[in-house]
Amino acid sequence: MKSRLLFLIAIIALCAPSSFAQQRTSRVTLANEVRQEFLHAWNGYKQYAWGHDDLKPLTKSYHDWYAEPLLMTPVDALDTMTLMGLNSEAKSTREYIATHLSFDKDIDVQNFEITIRLLGGLLSNYEMTGDKRLLNLAEDLGNRLLPVFNSPTGLPYRYVNLKTGAVRGNVTNPAEAGTLLIEFGTLARLTHRQIFYDKAKRALVEIYNRRSPIGLVGTWINVETGAWTDTDSHISGAIDSYYEYLLKCAILFDDRDCRRMWTESAIAIDKYLAADLTVEAENLRPMKVLWYGHADMNTGLRTSNTYGALDAFYPAVLALWNNIPRAKRLQKSSFKMWTLNGIEPEEYDWGTGKVTAPGYPLRPEIIESTYYLYHFTGDEKYSKMGETMWRDFVKYCRTDAGYAALKSVVTKEKNDSMQSFLFAETFKYFYLLFAPPRTLDFDKVVFNTEAHPMRRK
């Protein structure tokens, strides 16, 4: 009996390393695949859209956001290149940005998008490389964006002219007003100019201060009067990253105000926006599922049962908050939304089981949440979940010049669009999910909403 037991122990000892090696090889292979597909899309951009903001992958042409390009794709892609070890490509791209990017342009830009993509990208890449030219560009951009905060309430206008400082767009949303502190706060730390932190934090606080008596915020608000113009409350686009930054700024800057605002907001979100449902599983046993929907910010009454690609960021935030059980349940729902059509739609009605907005703009949020859950749990099911999404992503979105958004996840018809966040977020989160943990020290950074990592101090 003893000899048989020793034999079994020996067999287990021999098999365990082999099994581990197979898992590791699989993950390494997937990481290399993501790296190669990043290069495929990047080379398409370089061939057909170099010097411009985005590639149009079907017509093999380019798209600029404004009258003059701001190098959205190169800035967004640069830190992903560095993480992937594409050192030569990263060096030449960084040199091009440092010598060709200028913000001295007479154009009106959207403060939120420019902040998360360009300001965030420049700061992240400065911290990675120490190239002072990138910090100089970031500070110049920050100075040009500051006029947006000159409203009666301190809430930022949506648009600012980079040359004149003229502002416009007096109705904004919590995401655009409250998703600025990671970038402006990091700029303040690196330049020792407190004004950047103070202006962005005030905007975040002013949104929070205008929450309803039950703790919810609406979708649109007037920056001059502080009055809500749309009282629909949810965790989807136009609100999503406001909640994300409450928690992340608490972590990144050890800001107690942000932690308090996040904790109180999270309670209201779960009370009024969450839907804990019991459904019948395939084995006819009851199964609990979790979704989030929309409600009126003042009454808490449910207004719709929609959840979508942008909402799928929330499991990552829950995991970061250490609410792993709830994060797991919501991630399961997000993945169900993905698998219904082989790729996620922009919006899904979980009450009727119907797709209500069929587009897929190459969004990263569900992949981000998969990465976070794999990081915090080590559960291989999230690696496998990521592999399923990766295979679907390549199958339906790859073109000979790059990757294309989908007009419809039902028909899989492609759209002539490849936004820069594909490089900053989608490829990055896929890569980090499969790459060795040493690729990035998760506990020493906080990602902005465009997936640009900022160092924690």
Buried (B, 14 or more C-beta within 10 A) or exposed (E): EEEEEEEEEEEEEEEEEEEEEEEEEBBEEBBBBBBEBBBBBBEBBBEBBEEBBBBBBBEBEBBBBBEEBBBBBBBBBBBBBBBBEBEEBBBEBBEBBBEEBEBEBEBBBBBBBBBBBBBBBBBBBBBBBEBEBBBBBBBBBBBBBBBBBEBEBBBBBBBBBBEEBEBEBBBBBBBBBBBBBBBBBBBBBBBEBEBBBBBBBBBBBBBBEBBBEBBBBBBBBBBEBBEBEEBBBBBBBBBBBBBBBBBBBBBBBEBEBBBEBBEBBBEBBBEBBBBEBEEEEEEEEEEEBBBBBBBBBBBBEBBBBBBBBBBBBBBBBBBBBEBBEBBBBBBBBBBBBBBBBBBBBBBBBBBEEEBBBBBBBBBBBBBBBBBBBBBBBEEEBBBEBBBBBBEBBBEBBBBEBBBBBBBBBBEBEBBBBBBBBBBBBBBBBBBBBBBEEEBBEBEEBBBBBBBBBBBEE
